[in-house]
């Protein structure tokens, strides 16, 4: 499967969707995503696998929680923390919904895990707080 499970299923202002294995998710608009990436050094310290063509990635939950401690200025930090703390596995999955990337260059075995996390979800749309 070399196609993003999310093409065309986002609102114009959406930028990132963070999802756990159970399908619980937090969606960030472009401002929220930019702020999160700035406050967390691009999520790199928590990234265990990533698409080289976009911002889609697999995050280690414990490392992500550590990064969020430094991102307390982010208005959605509590939602993100709750998502990570309640995650049923050790990973969270980030989709760059603003990108048209097909993830062809993502050759890491965790790509399949990432794709499975998004495969069964309804189209992405901002959830009520």
C-alpha positions, 0 to 999 in steps of 0.5 A: 500500500503506497498511498496515504490513507488520508488524501482528500479527506481534510479541511483546508486548515488542517495540518496534522492528525495524531492517532493511537491504535484504537483510533482516538485522535487529536487534529491540529490546524496549521498554526497548532501544528507549527507551534507544536513542531517548534516547541518539540524540535520537530518531534524528532526526539520522539520519532521512531520512524518517519516518511522522508517526504512529509511530516507523517511519522510514528512516535514513541509515547514516553518520549512524546510525553517528555517533549510535551513537558517542554510544550506547555505553552501549546493550547492543546497540550492537555489533549495531546497528553491525554491521547499519549497517556491513554494510548493502548500501545507504545506508539502514536501515529502522526499524519501530515494531512496537508501533504499529498505525499504517497509515502513511496520513500518510507521503507521502514517496517513501521510504515505498515503499522502507521498505515494500519492505524489510519486505514480503518478511520473515517475521514479526518475532520476536526473533533469537538473539544 
